Amino acid sequence: MITKRIIPCLDVRDGRVVKGVNFEGIADVSSPVELGKLYSDSGADELVFYDITASSDGRQLFTDALKAVAEQIFIPLTVGGGINAVEDFDRVLKCGADKVSVNSGALKNPELIREGARKYGSQCVVLSVDVKRVDGQFRVFAKGGREDTGLNAIEWVKRGQSLGAGELVVNSIDTDGVKQGFDLPLLEAVCEAVTIPVIASGGAGGMAHFAALFKTIPQVDAGLAASIFHFGEVTIPELKQYLRGNGINVR
């Protein structure tokens, strides 16, 4: 079994880390610099930084908070929010990002994936997909989960891979912040459709949910979470120790 990654996620709005439930009811949590440093120091494998209102506000990603976070951490950093052109890739990479996450921008212009991969390599392009069930179908949502695109999520991730995305983050809106476990049926469907690394996001409520994720769907490469780490319900060292004790290979 490949080594599994544990990835905390910073959803940043107006320079602060926030968290909601089902992409709604957003509440203030902490400073992204403080949290980022804490996670880097405590053994997180990577860090994800999303400027969650950049796309819906129709603006570029705020780089001040990003630079401050990048200066404090020593693990790979994936950054997303308001990435609509190759120039945006350049801007966030120069601020210290290692990978660039595209979502709404790629939905508007799928060629953005190909252009980013061509210029910076597939390993730099992460396709983030917000998915919700509509009439029994996995549907892609845009603008921070506010807008139903009508796209079939499984078809979209296949297309993203063919255009050159090197990694997928699958965000389940149905399970986001609910803490009842990852969306295993959605993740199974995605893993059957693609061969690139898949990061599961949305629903982690405890250590057992990570174990269930990796044991049920061995193809999943990483588990991403926010609330349980932000509020100290689970620490990364104890999670990794627990997973090792359950026969799951972690760094």
C-alpha positions in Angstrom: 0.0 0.0 0.0 1.4 3.4 -0.9 2.2 5.9 1.9 -0.9 7.9 2.7 -0.8 11.7 3.2 -2.6 13.7 5.8 -3.4 17.2 4.7 -4.9 20.0 6.7 -6.9 22.7 4.8 -7.0 26.4 5.5 -10.1 28.0 4.0 -9.2 31.7 4.1 -11.6 34.6 3.9 -10.5 38.2 4.4 -7.1 37.0 5.8 -8.6 34.7 8.4 -9.2 30.9 8.5 -12.9 30.1 8.5 -15.0 26.9 8.6 -18.7 26.1 7.8 -21.0 23.1 7.3 -22.1 22.0 3.8 -20.2 25.1 2.5 -22.6 27.4 4.5 -22.6 29.1 8.0 -19.0 30.3 7.8 -17.4 31.0 11.2 -14.0 32.6 12.1 -11.4 30.1 13.4 -7.8 31.5 13.5 -4.8 33.1 11.8 -3.7 31.2 8.7 0.0 31.9 9.7 -0.4 30.4 13.2 -2.3 27.4 12.0 0.0 26.8 9.0 3.1 26.8 11.2 1.4 24.5 13.8 0.6 21.9 11.0 4.0 22.2 9.4 5.7 21.6 12.8 3.4 18.8 13.8 4.0 16.5 10.9 1.4 17.3 8.3 2.5 16.0 4.9 1.2 19.0 2.9 -1.0 22.1 3.4 -3.8 23.4 1.3 -4.7 27.1 1.3 -7.9 28.2 -0.4 -9.0 31.8 -0.7 -12.7 30.7 -0.6 -14.4 33.9 -1.9 -12.0 34.9 -4.6 -14.0 33.3 -7.4 -17.4 34.3 -6.1 -16.2 37.9 -5.6 -14.7 37.9 -9.0 -11.2 39.0 -7.8 -7.7 37.7 -7.6 -6.4 35.7 -4.7 -5.1 37.8 -1.8 -1.4 37.2 -1.7 -0.4 38.9 1.6 -1.7 36.0 3.8 -0.4 33.5 1.4 3.2 34.9 1.5 3.1 35.0 5.3 2.0 31.4 5.5 4.6 30.2 2.9 7.4 31.9 4.9 6.5 29.8 8.0 6.1 26.3 6.6 8.4 23.6 5.4 6.0 21.3 3.7 4.4 21.4 0.1 1.8 24.1 -0.2 -1.2 23.9 -2.6 -3.0 27.1 -3.3 -6.4 27.9 -4.9 -9.0 30.5 -5.3 -9.5 32.9 -8.2 -7.1 31.0 -10.5 -8.5 32.0 -13.9 -5.4 32.3 -16.1 -1.8 31.1 -16.4 -0.7 34.4 -15.0 -2.5 33.5 -11.8 -0.4 30.3 -11.6 2.7 32.5 -11.9 1.6 34.9 -9.2 0.9 32.2 -6.5 4.0 30.2 -7.3 6.1 33.3 -6.8 4.4 33.7 -3.4 5.7 30.3 -2.3 3.1 27.8 -3.5 4.3 24.4 -4.8 1.1 23.4 -6.5 -1.9 25.4 -7.9 -5.5 24.3 -7.4 -8.0 25.2 -10.1 -11.7 24.9 -9.7 -14.2 27.5 -11.0 -11.6 28.9 -13.4 -11.2 25.5 -15.1 -14.9 25.1 -15.3 -15.1 28.4 -17.2 -12.1 27.5 -19.4 -11.0 23.8 -19.3 -7.9 24.7 -21.4 -6.5 26.4 -18.3 -5.6 22.9 -17.0 -3.7 22.1 -20.2 -2.0 25.5 -20.3 -0.9 25.2 -16.6 0.4 21.7 -17.1 2.2 22.6 -20.3 4.0 25.5 -18.6 4.6 24.2 -15.1 4.2 20.4 -15.4 1.2 18.2 -14.5 2.6 17.7 -10.9 1.8 21.5 -10.3 -1.8 21.3 -11.5 -4.4 20.2 -8.9 -8.0 20.0 -10.1 -10.4 20.6 -7.1 -14.0 19.5 -7.6 -16.9 20.4 -5.4 -19.5 17.7 -5.8 -23.1 17.3 -4.6 -25.8 14.8 -5.3 -28.6 16.1 -7.5 -31.4 13.6 -8.5 -29.1 10.7 -7.8 -26.3 12.0 -9.9 -22.9 13.4 -8.7 -22.9 17.0 -10.0 -20.1 19.6 -10.1 -20.8 22.8 -8.3 -19.0 26.1 -8.9 -18.4 29.3 -6.9 -17.7 27.7 -3.6 -20.6 25.3 -3.9 -23.2 28.0 -4.8 -23.8 27.2 -8.4 -24.9 23.9 -10.0 -23.0 23.6 -13.3 -25.1 20.6 -14.5 -21.8 18.8 -15.2 -21.5 15.1 -14.3 -18.7 15.0 -11.7 -17.3 11.6 -12.9 -17.1 12.8 -16.6 -15.5 16.1 -15.4 -12.7 14.4 -13.4 -11.9 12.1 -16.4 -11.7 15.2 -18.6 -9.5 17.0 -16.1 -7.1 14.1 -16.1 -7.0 14.0 -19.9 -6.2 17.7 -20.0 -3.2 17.3 -17.8 -4.2 17.6 -14.1 -1.7 15.8 -12.0 -3.9 15.4 -8.9 -7.5 15.6 -7.8 -9.1 17.0 -4.7 -12.7 15.7 -4.3 -14.8 17.9 -2.0 -18.1 16.4 -1.0 -20.6 19.2 -0.3 -23.0 16.6 1.1 -20.5 15.6 3.9 -18.6 18.8 4.3 -18.3 19.8 8.0 -20.9 17.2 9.1 -18.2 15.0 10.6 -20.0 11.7 9.8 -17.2 10.3 7.6 -15.8 10.8 4.1 -18.2 10.3 1.1 -17.0 6.8 0.2 -19.5 6.1 -2.7 -18.4 9.3 -4.4 -14.7 8.6 -3.8 -15.0 5.0 -5.1 -16.7 6.3 -8.3 -13.9 8.8 -8.8 -11.1 6.4 -8.1 -12.6 3.9 -10.7 -12.6 6.7 -13.3 -9.0 8.1 -13.0 -5.5 7.0 -12.4 -4.0 10.2 -10.9 -3.7 10.7 -7.1 -7.0 11.4 -5.4 -7.3 13.5 -2.2 -10.5 12.9 -0.2 -12.1 16.0 1.4 -15.2 16.6 3.4 -16.6 14.7 6.3 -13.8 13.7 8.6 -15.1 13.7 12.2 -12.5 11.5 13.9 -9.5 9.2 13.4 -11.6 6.2 12.5 -13.0 8.0 9.5 -9.4 8.2 8.0 -8.9 4.5 8.7 -12.2 3.6 7.0 -11.3 5.8 4.0 -7.9 4.2 3.4 -9.1 0.6 4.1 -12.3 0.8 2.1 -10.7 2.6 -0.9 -6.9 1.8 -1.0 -6.6 3.9 -4.2 -7.2 7.1 -2.3 -3.8 8.8 -1.8 -4.6 11.4 0.9 -7.2 12.5 3.5 -7.8 16.2 3.8 -9.6 17.8 6.8 -10.1 21.2 8.4 -12.4 21.4 11.5 -11.1 18.4 13.5 -7.5 19.8 13.2 -8.4 23.5 13.7 -10.3 22.8 16.9 -7.8 20.4 18.3 -10.2 17.4 18.3 -7.5 15.4 16.5 -3.8 16.2 16.3 -1.7 15.0 13.3 0.8 13.0 15.4 -1.9 11.1 17.2 -3.8 10.5 13.9 -0.6 9.1 12.2 0.1 6.9 15.2 -3.5 5.6 15.1 -3.3 4.8 11.4 0.0 3.0 11.8 -1.6 0.9 14.5 -4.4 0.0 12.0 -1.8 -1.2 9.5 -2.0 1.9 7.3 1.3 3.2 5.9 1.8 6.9 6.7 4.9 9.1 6.6 
